[in-house]
Amino acid sequence: MKYDHLPPGLVPIFLRRSAAAAFWGVSESTFDRMVEEGHAPRPARFGKIVLWFRPALVASAARLSGVKMETDSAASPSDGGNEWDAVLK
């Protein structure tokens, strides 16, 4: 699938099977097996369209690699600030 309508460098938030497999750097058959075995996330279904949520692919890959991902607290409106506040002062 082409993503011609997106600006250069912007990756879509949902990926088709072939793109999700390529995103993980594996063949489609290996990716299918990883999904079936629970290593990769299951897709979201929108009618007949089957798509993978890119952040879920990243989070699953991090878990597989043993990397602990921290949540982005700067995106939380309840904290009243973000990590750049100290830098900009």
Distance bins in CASP14 RR format, pairs under 12 A and 6 or more apart:
PFRMAT RR
TARGET T0000
AUTHOR 0000-0000-0000
RMODE 2
METHOD distances of the structure
MODEL  1
1 12 0 0 0 0 1 0 0 0 0 0 0
1 14 0 0 0 0 0 1 0 0 0 0 0
1 15 0 0 0 0 1 0 0 0 0 0 0
1 16 1 0 1 0 0 0 0 0 0 0 0
1 17 0 0 0 0 1 0 0 0 0 0 0
1 18 1 0 0 1 0 0 0 0 0 0 0
1 19 1 0 0 1 0 0 0 0 0 0 0
1 20 0 0 0 0 0 1 0 0 0 0 0
1 22 0 0 0 0 0 1 0 0 0 0 0
1 49 0 0 0 0 0 1 0 0 0 0 0
1 51 0 0 0 0 0 1 0 0 0 0 0
2 12 0 0 0 0 0 1 0 0 0 0 0
2 16 0 0 0 0 0 1 0 0 0 0 0
2 18 0 0 0 0 0 1 0 0 0 0 0
2 19 0 0 0 0 0 1 0 0 0 0 0
3 9 0 0 0 0 1 0 0 0 0 0 0
3 10 0 0 0 0 1 0 0 0 0 0 0
3 11 0 0 0 0 1 0 0 0 0 0 0
3 12 1 0 1 0 0 0 0 0 0 0 0
3 13 0 0 0 0 0 1 0 0 0 0 0
3 14 0 0 0 0 0 1 0 0 0 0 0
3 15 0 0 0 0 1 0 0 0 0 0 0
3 16 0 0 0 0 0 1 0 0 0 0 0
3 19 0 0 0 0 1 0 0 0 0 0 0
4 10 0 0 0 0 0 1 0 0 0 0 0
4 12 0 0 0 0 0 1 0 0 0 0 0
5 12 0 0 0 0 1 0 0 0 0 0 0
6 12 1 0 0 1 0 0 0 0 0 0 0
6 13 0 0 0 0 0 1 0 0 0 0 0
10 54 0 0 0 0 0 1 0 0 0 0 0
11 19 0 0 0 0 1 0 0 0 0 0 0
11 20 0 0 0 0 0 1 0 0 0 0 0
11 22 0 0 0 0 0 1 0 0 0 0 0
11 23 0 0 0 0 1 0 0 0 0 0 0
11 52 0 0 0 0 0 1 0 0 0 0 0
11 54 1 0 0 1 0 0 0 0 0 0 0
11 55 0 0 0 0 0 1 0 0 0 0 0
11 57 0 0 0 0 0 1 0 0 0 0 0
11 58 0 0 0 0 0 1 0 0 0 0 0
12 19 1 0 0 1 0 0 0 0 0 0 0
12 20 0 0 0 0 0 1 0 0 0 0 0
12 23 0 0 0 0 0 1 0 0 0 0 0
12 51 0 0 0 0 1 0 0 0 0 0 0
12 52 0 0 0 0 0 1 0 0 0 0 0
12 53 0 0 0 0 0 1 0 0 0 0 0
12 54 1 0 0 1 0 0 0 0 0 0 0
12 55 0 0 0 0 0 1 0 0 0 0 0
12 57 0 0 0 0 0 1 0 0 0 0 0
13 19 0 0 0 0 0 1 0 0 0 0 0
13 20 0 0 0 0 0 1 0 0 0 0 0
13 23 0 0 0 0 0 1 0 0 0 0 0
13 44 0 0 0 0 0 1 0 0 0 0 0
13 51 0 0 0 0 1 0 0 0 0 0 0
13 52 0 0 0 0 1 0 0 0 0 0 0
13 53 1 0 0 1 0 0 0 0 0 0 0
13 54 1 0 1 0 0 0 0 0 0 0 0
13 55 1 0 0 1 0 0 0 0 0 0 0
13 56 0 0 0 0 0 1 0 0 0 0 0
13 57 0 0 0 0 0 1 0 0 0 0 0
13 58 0 0 0 0 0 1 0 0 0 0 0
14 20 0 0 0 0 1 0 0 0 0 0 0
14 23 0 0 0 0 0 1 0 0 0 0 0
14 41 0 0 0 0 0 1 0 0 0 0 0
14 43 0 0 0 0 1 0 0 0 0 0 0
14 44 1 0 0 1 0 0 0 0 0 0 0
14 45 0 0 0 0 0 1 0 0 0 0 0
14 46 0 0 0 0 1 0 0 0 0 0 0
14 49 0 0 0 0 1 0 0 0 0 0 0
14 50 0 0 0 0 1 0 0 0 0 0 0
14 51 1 1 0 0 0 0 0 0 0 0 0
14 52 1 0 0 1 0 0 0 0 0 0 0
14 53 1 0 0 1 0 0 0 0 0 0 0
14 54 1 0 0 1 0 0 0 0 0 0 0
14 55 0 0 0 0 0 1 0 0 0 0 0
14 56 0 0 0 0 1 0 0 0 0 0 0
14 57 0 0 0 0 0 1 0 0 0 0 0
15 21 0 0 0 0 1 0 0 0 0 0 0
15 22 0 0 0 0 1 0 0 0 0 0 0
15 23 1 0 0 1 0 0 0 0 0 0 0
15 24 0 0 0 0 1 0 0 0 0 0 0
15 31 0 0 0 0 0 1 0 0 0 0 0
15 40 0 0 0 0 0 1 0 0 0 0 0
15 41 0 0 0 0 0 1 0 0 0 0 0
15 43 0 0 0 0 1 0 0 0 0 0 0
15 44 0 0 0 0 0 1 0 0 0 0 0
15 49 0 0 0 0 0 1 0 0 0 0 0
15 50 0 0 0 0 0 1 0 0 0 0 0
15 51 1 0 0 1 0 0 0 0 0 0 0
15 52 1 0 1 0 0 0 0 0 0 0 0
15 53 0 0 0 0 1 0 0 0 0 0 0
15 54 1 0 1 0 0 0 0 0 0 0 0
15 55 0 0 0 0 0 1 0 0 0 0 0
15 56 0 0 0 0 0 1 0 0 0 0 0
15 57 1 0 0 1 0 0 0 0 0 0 0
15 58 0 0 0 0 0 1 0 0 0 0 0
16 22 0 0 0 0 1 0 0 0 0 0 0
16 23 0 0 0 0 0 1 0 0 0 0 0
16 28 0 0 0 0 0 1 0 0 0 0 0
16 31 0 0 0 0 0 1 0 0 0 0 0
16 43 0 0 0 0 1 0 0 0 0 0 0
16 44 0 0 0 0 0 1 0 0 0 0 0
16 46 0 0 0 0 0 1 0 0 0 0 0
16 49 0 0 0 0 1 0 0 0 0 0 0
16 50 1 0 0 1 0 0 0 0 0 0 0
16 51 1 0 0 1 0 0 0 0 0 0 0
16 52 1 0 0 1 0 0 0 0 0 0 0
16 54 0 0 0 0 0 1 0 0 0 0 0
17 23 0 0 0 0 0 1 0 0 0 0 0
17 24 0 0 0 0 0 1 0 0 0 0 0
17 26 0 0 0 0 0 1 0 0 0 0 0
17 27 0 0 0 0 0 1 0 0 0 0 0
17 28 1 0 0 1 0 0 0 0 0 0 0
17 29 0 0 0 0 0 1 0 0 0 0 0
17 30 0 0 0 0 0 1 0 0 0 0 0
17 31 1 0 0 1 0 0 0 0 0 0 0
17 32 1 0 0 1 0 0 0 0 0 0 0
17 34 0 0 0 0 0 1 0 0 0 0 0
17 35 0 0 0 0 1 0 0 0 0 0 0
17 40 0 0 0 0 0 1 0 0 0 0 0
17 42 0 0 0 0 0 1 0 0 0 0 0
17 43 1 0 0 1 0 0 0 0 0 0 0
17 49 0 0 0 0 0 1 0 0 0 0 0
17 50 1 0 0 1 0 0 0 0 0 0 0
17 51 0 0 0 0 1 0 0 0 0 0 0
17 52 1 0 0 1 0 0 0 0 0 0 0
17 57 0 0 0 0 0 1 0 0 0 0 0
18 24 0 0 0 0 0 1 0 0 0 0 0
18 25 0 0 0 0 0 1 0 0 0 0 0
18 26 0 0 0 0 0 1 0 0 0 0 0
18 27 0 0 0 0 1 0 0 0 0 0 0
18 28 1 0 1 0 0 0 0 0 0 0 0
18 29 0 0 0 0 0 1 0 0 0 0 0
18 31 0 0 0 0 1 0 0 0 0 0 0
18 32 0 0 0 0 0 1 0 0 0 0 0
18 50 0 0 0 0 0 1 0 0 0 0 0
18 51 0 0 0 0 0 1 0 0 0 0 0
18 52 0 0 0 0 0 1 0 0 0 0 0
19 25 0 0 0 0 0 1 0 0 0 0 0
19 28 0 0 0 0 0 1 0 0 0 0 0
19 31 0 0 0 0 0 1 0 0 0 0 0
19 43 0 0 0 0 0 1 0 0 0 0 0
19 50 0 0 0 0 0 1 0 0 0 0 0
19 51 0 0 0 0 1 0 0 0 0 0 0
19 52 0 0 0 0 1 0 0 0 0 0 0
19 54 0 0 0 0 1 0 0 0 0 0 0
19 57 0 0 0 0 1 0 0 0 0 0 0
20 26 0 0 0 0 1 0 0 0 0 0 0
20 27 0 0 0 0 0 1 0 0 0 0 0
20 28 0 0 0 0 1 0 0 0 0 0 0
20 30 0 0 0 0 0 1 0 0 0 0 0
20 31 1 0 0 1 0 0 0 0 0 0 0
20 32 0 0 0 0 0 1 0 0 0 0 0
20 34 0 0 0 0 0 1 0 0 0 0 0
20 35 0 0 0 0 1 0 0 0 0 0 0
20 40 1 0 0 1 0 0 0 0 0 0 0
20 41 0 0 0 0 1 0 0 0 0 0 0
20 42 0 0 0 0 0 1 0 0 0 0 0
20 43 1 0 0 1 0 0 0 0 0 0 0
20 44 0 0 0 0 0 1 0 0 0 0 0
20 50 0 0 0 0 1 0 0 0 0 0 0
20 51 0 0 0 0 1 0 0 0 0 0 0
20 52 1 0 1 0 0 0 0 0 0 0 0
20 53 0 0 0 0 1 0 0 0 0 0 0
20 54 0 0 0 0 1 0 0 0 0 0 0
20 56 0 0 0 0 1 0 0 0 0 0 0
20 57 1 0 0 1 0 0 0 0 0 0 0
20 58 0 0 0 0 0 1 0 0 0 0 0
20 60 0 0 0 0 0 1 0 0 0 0 0
20 61 0 0 0 0 0 1 0 0 0 0 0
21 27 1 0 0 1 0 0 0 0 0 0 0
21 28 1 0 1 0 0 0 0 0 0 0 0
21 29 0 0 0 0 1 0 0 0 0 0 0
21 30 1 0 0 1 0 0 0 0 0 0 0
21 31 1 1 0 0 0 0 0 0 0 0 0
21 32 0 0 0 0 1 0 0 0 0 0 0
21 33 0 0 0 0 0 1 0 0 0 0 0
21 34 0 0 0 0 1 0 0 0 0 0 0
21 35 0 0 0 0 1 0 0 0 0 0 0
21 40 0 0 0 0 1 0 0 0 0 0 0
21 43 0 0 0 0 0 1 0 0 0 0 0
21 52 0 0 0 0 1 0 0 0 0 0 0
21 57 0 0 0 0 1 0 0 0 0 0 0
22 28 0 0 0 0 1 0 0 0 0 0 0
22 30 0 0 0 0 0 1 0 0 0 0 0
22 31 0 0 0 0 1 0 0 0 0 0 0
22 52 0 0 0 0 0 1 0 0 0 0 0
22 54 0 0 0 0 0 1 0 0 0 0 0
22 57 0 0 0 0 0 1 0 0 0 0 0
23 31 0 0 0 0 1 0 0 0 0 0 0
23 40 0 0 0 0 0 1 0 0 0 0 0
23 41 0 0 0 0 0 1 0 0 0 0 0
23 52 0 0 0 0 1 0 0 0 0 0 0
23 53 0 0 0 0 0 1 0 0 0 0 0
23 54 1 0 0 1 0 0 0 0 0 0 0
23 55 0 0 0 0 0 1 0 0 0 0 0
23 56 0 0 0 0 0 1 0 0 0 0 0
23 57 1 0 1 0 0 0 0 0 0 0 0
23 58 0 0 0 0 1 0 0 0 0 0 0
23 60 0 0 0 0 0 1 0 0 0 0 0
23 61 0 0 0 0 1 0 0 0 0 0 0
24 30 0 0 0 0 1 0 0 0 0 0 0
24 31 1 0 0 1 0 0 0 0 0 0 0
24 32 0 0 0 0 0 1 0 0 0 0 0
24 33 0 0 0 0 0 1 0 0 0 0 0
24 34 1 0 0 1 0 0 0 0 0 0 0
24 35 0 0 0 0 0 1 0 0 0 0 0
24 39 0 0 0 0 1 0 0 0 0 0 0
24 40 1 0 0 1 0 0 0 0 0 0 0
24 41 0 0 0 0 0 1 0 0 0 0 0
24 52 0 0 0 0 1 0 0 0 0 0 0
24 54 0 0 0 0 0 1 0 0 0 0 0
24 56 0 0 0 0 0 1 0 0 0 0 0
24 57 1 0 0 1 0 0 0 0 0 0 0
24 58 0 0 0 0 1 0 0 0 0 0 0
24 60 0 0 0 0 1 0 0 0 0 0 0
24 61 1 0 0 1 0 0 0 0 0 0 0
24 62 0 0 0 0 0 1 0 0 0 0 0
24 64 0 0 0 0 1 0 0 0 0 0 0
24 65 0 0 0 0 0 1 0 0 0 0 0
25 31 0 0 0 0 1 0 0 0 0 0 0
25 34 0 0 0 0 0 1 0 0 0 0 0
25 40 0 0 0 0 0 1 0 0 0 0 0
25 57 0 0 0 0 0 1 0 0 0 0 0
25 61 0 0 0 0 1 0 0 0 0 0 0
26 32 0 0 0 0 1 0 0 0 0 0 0
26 33 0 0 0 0 1 0 0 0 0 0 0
26 34 1 0 0 1 0 0 0 0 0 0 0
26 35 0 0 0 0 0 1 0 0 0 0 0
26 39 0 0 0 0 0 1 0 0 0 0 0
26 40 0 0 0 0 1 0 0 0 0 0 0
26 57 0 0 0 0 0 1 0 0 0 0 0
26 61 0 0 0 0 0 1 0 0 0 0 0
26 64 0 0 0 0 0 1 0 0 0 0 0
27 33 0 0 0 0 1 0 0 0 0 0 0
27 34 0 0 0 0 0 1 0 0 0 0 0
28 34 0 0 0 0 0 1 0 0 0 0 0
28 35 0 0 0 0 0 1 0 0 0 0 0
28 40 0 0 0 0 0 1 0 0 0 0 0
28 52 0 0 0 0 0 1 0 0 0 0 0
29 35 0 0 0 0 0 1 0 0 0 0 0
29 36 0 0 0 0 0 1 0 0 0 0 0
30 36 0 0 0 0 0 1 0 0 0 0 0
30 37 0 0 0 0 0 1 0 0 0 0 0
30 39 0 0 0 0 0 1 0 0 0 0 0
30 40 0 0 0 0 1 0 0 0 0 0 0
31 37 0 0 0 0 0 1 0 0 0 0 0
31 38 0 0 0 0 0 1 0 0 0 0 0
31 39 0 0 0 0 1 0 0 0 0 0 0
31 40 1 0 0 1 0 0 0 0 0 0 0
31 41 0 0 0 0 0 1 0 0 0 0 0
31 42 0 0 0 0 0 1 0 0 0 0 0
31 43 0 0 0 0 0 1 0 0 0 0 0
31 52 0 0 0 0 1 0 0 0 0 0 0
31 57 0 0 0 0 1 0 0 0 0 0 0
31 60 0 0 0 0 0 1 0 0 0 0 0
31 61 0 0 0 0 0 1 0 0 0 0 0
32 38 0 0 0 0 0 1 0 0 0 0 0
32 39 0 0 0 0 0 1 0 0 0 0 0
32 40 0 0 0 0 1 0 0 0 0 0 0
32 42 0 0 0 0 0 1 0 0 0 0 0
32 43 0 0 0 0 0 1 0 0 0 0 0
32 50 0 0 0 0 0 1 0 0 0 0 0
32 52 0 0 0 0 0 1 0 0 0 0 0
33 39 0 0 0 0 1 0 0 0 0 0 0
33 40 0 0 0 0 1 0 0 0 0 0 0
34 40 1 0 1 0 0 0 0 0 0 0 0
34 41 0 0 0 0 1 0 0 0 0 0 0
34 42 0 0 0 0 0 1 0 0 0 0 0
34 52 0 0 0 0 0 1 0 0 0 0 0
34 57 0 0 0 0 0 1 0 0 0 0 0
34 60 0 0 0 0 1 0 0 0 0 0 0
34 61 0 0 0 0 0 1 0 0 0 0 0
34 64 0 0 0 0 1 0 0 0 0 0 0
35 41 1 0 0 1 0 0 0 0 0 0 0
35 42 1 0 0 1 0 0 0 0 0 0 0
35 43 1 0 0 1 0 0 0 0 0 0 0
35 50 0 0 0 0 0 1 0 0 0 0 0
35 52 0 0 0 0 1 0 0 0 0 0 0
35 56 0 0 0 0 0 1 0 0 0 0 0
35 57 0 0 0 0 0 1 0 0 0 0 0
35 60 0 0 0 0 1 0 0 0 0 0 0
36 42 0 0 0 0 1 0 0 0 0 0 0
36 43 0 0 0 0 0 1 0 0 0 0 0
37 60 0 0 0 0 0 1 0 0 0 0 0
37 64 0 0 0 0 0 1 0 0 0 0 0
38 56 0 0 0 0 0 1 0 0 0 0 0
38 60 0 0 0 0 1 0 0 0 0 0 0
38 63 0 0 0 0 0 1 0 0 0 0 0
38 64 0 0 0 0 1 0 0 0 0 0 0
39 57 0 0 0 0 0 1 0 0 0 0 0
39 60 1 0 0 1 0 0 0 0 0 0 0
39 61 0 0 0 0 1 0 0 0 0 0 0
39 63 0 0 0 0 1 0 0 0 0 0 0
39 64 1 0 1 0 0 0 0 0 0 0 0
39 65 0 0 0 0 0 1 0 0 0 0 0
40 52 1 0 0 1 0 0 0 0 0 0 0
40 53 0 0 0 0 0 1 0 0 0 0 0
40 56 0 0 0 0 1 0 0 0 0 0 0
40 57 1 0 0 1 0 0 0 0 0 0 0
40 58 0 0 0 0 0 1 0 0 0 0 0
40 59 0 0 0 0 0 1 0 0 0 0 0
40 60 1 0 1 0 0 0 0 0 0 0 0
40 61 0 0 0 0 1 0 0 0 0 0 0
40 63 0 0 0 0 0 1 0 0 0 0 0
40 64 0 0 0 0 1 0 0 0 0 0 0
41 51 0 0 0 0 0 1 0 0 0 0 0
41 52 1 0 0 1 0 0 0 0 0 0 0
41 53 1 0 0 1 0 0 0 0 0 0 0
41 54 0 0 0 0 0 1 0 0 0 0 0
41 55 0 0 0 0 1 0 0 0 0 0 0
41 56 1 0 1 0 0 0 0 0 0 0 0
41 57 1 0 0 1 0 0 0 0 0 0 0
41 58 0 0 0 0 1 0 0 0 0 0 0
41 59 1 0 0 1 0 0 0 0 0 0 0
41 60 1 0 1 0 0 0 0 0 0 0 0
41 61 0 0 0 0 1 0 0 0 0 0 0
41 62 0 0 0 0 0 1 0 0 0 0 0
41 63 0 0 0 0 0 1 0 0 0 0 0
41 64 0 0 0 0 0 1 0 0 0 0 0
42 50 0 0 0 0 1 0 0 0 0 0 0
42 51 0 0 0 0 0 1 0 0 0 0 0
42 52 0 0 0 0 1 0 0 0 0 0 0
42 53 0 0 0 0 1 0 0 0 0 0 0
42 56 0 0 0 0 1 0 0 0 0 0 0
42 57 0 0 0 0 0 1 0 0 0 0 0
42 60 0 0 0 0 0 1 0 0 0 0 0
43 49 0 0 0 0 1 0 0 0 0 0 0
43 50 1 0 1 0 0 0 0 0 0 0 0
43 51 1 0 1 0 0 0 0 0 0 0 0
43 52 1 0 1 0 0 0 0 0 0 0 0
43 53 0 0 0 0 1 0 0 0 0 0 0
43 54 0 0 0 0 0 1 0 0 0 0 0
43 56 0 0 0 0 1 0 0 0 0 0 0
43 57 0 0 0 0 0 1 0 0 0 0 0
44 50 1 0 0 1 0 0 0 0 0 0 0
44 51 1 0 1 0 0 0 0 0 0 0 0
44 52 1 0 0 1 0 0 0 0 0 0 0
44 53 1 0 1 0 0 0 0 0 0 0 0
44 54 0 0 0 0 0 1 0 0 0 0 0
44 55 0 0 0 0 0 1 0 0 0 0 0
44 56 0 0 0 0 1 0 0 0 0 0 0
44 57 0 0 0 0 0 1 0 0 0 0 0
45 51 1 0 0 1 0 0 0 0 0 0 0
45 52 0 0 0 0 0 1 0 0 0 0 0
45 53 0 0 0 0 0 1 0 0 0 0 0
46 52 0 0 0 0 0 1 0 0 0 0 0
46 53 0 0 0 0 0 1 0 0 0 0 0
51 57 0 0 0 0 0 1 0 0 0 0 0
52 58 0 0 0 0 0 1 0 0 0 0 0
52 59 0 0 0 0 0 1 0 0 0 0 0
52 60 0 0 0 0 1 0 0 0 0 0 0
52 61 0 0 0 0 0 1 0 0 0 0 0
53 59 0 0 0 0 1 0 0 0 0 0 0
53 60 0 0 0 0 0 1 0 0 0 0 0
54 60 0 0 0 0 0 1 0 0 0 0 0
54 61 0 0 0 0 0 1 0 0 0 0 0
55 61 0 0 0 0 0 1 0 0 0 0 0
55 62 0 0 0 0 0 1 0 0 0 0 0
55 69 0 0 0 0 1 0 0 0 0 0 0
55 71 0 0 0 0 0 1 0 0 0 0 0
55 72 0 0 0 0 0 1 0 0 0 0 0
56 62 0 0 0 0 0 1 0 0 0 0 0
56 63 0 0 0 0 0 1 0 0 0 0 0
56 69 0 0 0 0 0 1 0 0 0 0 0
57 63 0 0 0 0 0 1 0 0 0 0 0
57 64 0 0 0 0 0 1 0 0 0 0 0
58 64 0 0 0 0 0 1 0 0 0 0 0
58 65 0 0 0 0 0 1 0 0 0 0 0
58 67 0 0 0 0 0 1 0 0 0 0 0
58 69 1 0 0 1 0 0 0 0 0 0 0
59 65 0 0 0 0 0 1 0 0 0 0 0
59 66 0 0 0 0 0 1 0 0 0 0 0
59 67 0 0 0 0 1 0 0 0 0 0 0
59 68 0 0 0 0 0 1 0 0 0 0 0
59 69 1 0 0 1 0 0 0 0 0 0 0
59 70 0 0 0 0 0 1 0 0 0 0 0
59 71 0 0 0 0 0 1 0 0 0 0 0
60 66 0 0 0 0 0 1 0 0 0 0 0
60 67 0 0 0 0 0 1 0 0 0 0 0
60 69 0 0 0 0 0 1 0 0 0 0 0
61 67 0 0 0 0 1 0 0 0 0 0 0
61 69 0 0 0 0 1 0 0 0 0 0 0
62 68 1 0 0 1 0 0 0 0 0 0 0
62 69 1 0 1 0 0 0 0 0 0 0 0
62 70 0 0 0 0 0 1 0 0 0 0 0
62 71 0 0 0 0 0 1 0 0 0 0 0
63 69 0 0 0 0 1 0 0 0 0 0 0
70 83 0 0 0 0 0 1 0 0 0 0 0
71 79 0 0 0 0 0 1 0 0 0 0 0
72 79 0 0 0 0 0 1 0 0 0 0 0
72 82 0 0 0 0 1 0 0 0 0 0 0
72 83 0 0 0 0 1 0 0 0 0 0 0
73 79 1 0 1 0 0 0 0 0 0 0 0
73 80 0 0 0 0 0 1 0 0 0 0 0
73 81 0 0 0 0 1 0 0 0 0 0 0
73 82 0 0 0 0 1 0 0 0 0 0 0
73 83 0 0 0 0 1 0 0 0 0 0 0
74 80 0 0 0 0 1 0 0 0 0 0 0
74 81 1 0 0 1 0 0 0 0 0 0 0
74 82 1 1 0 0 0 0 0 0 0 0 0
74 83 1 0 1 0 0 0 0 0 0 0 0
74 84 1 0 0 1 0 0 0 0 0 0 0
74 85 0 0 0 0 1 0 0 0 0 0 0
74 86 0 0 0 0 0 1 0 0 0 0 0
74 87 0 0 0 0 0 1 0 0 0 0 0
75 81 0 0 0 0 0 1 0 0 0 0 0
75 82 0 0 0 0 1 0 0 0 0 0 0
75 83 0 0 0 0 0 1 0 0 0 0 0
76 82 0 0 0 0 1 0 0 0 0 0 0
76 83 0 0 0 0 0 1 0 0 0 0 0
79 85 0 0 0 0 0 1 0 0 0 0 0
81 88 0 0 0 0 0 1 0 0 0 0 0
81 89 0 0 0 0 0 1 0 0 0 0 0
82 88 0 0 0 0 1 0 0 0 0 0 0
END
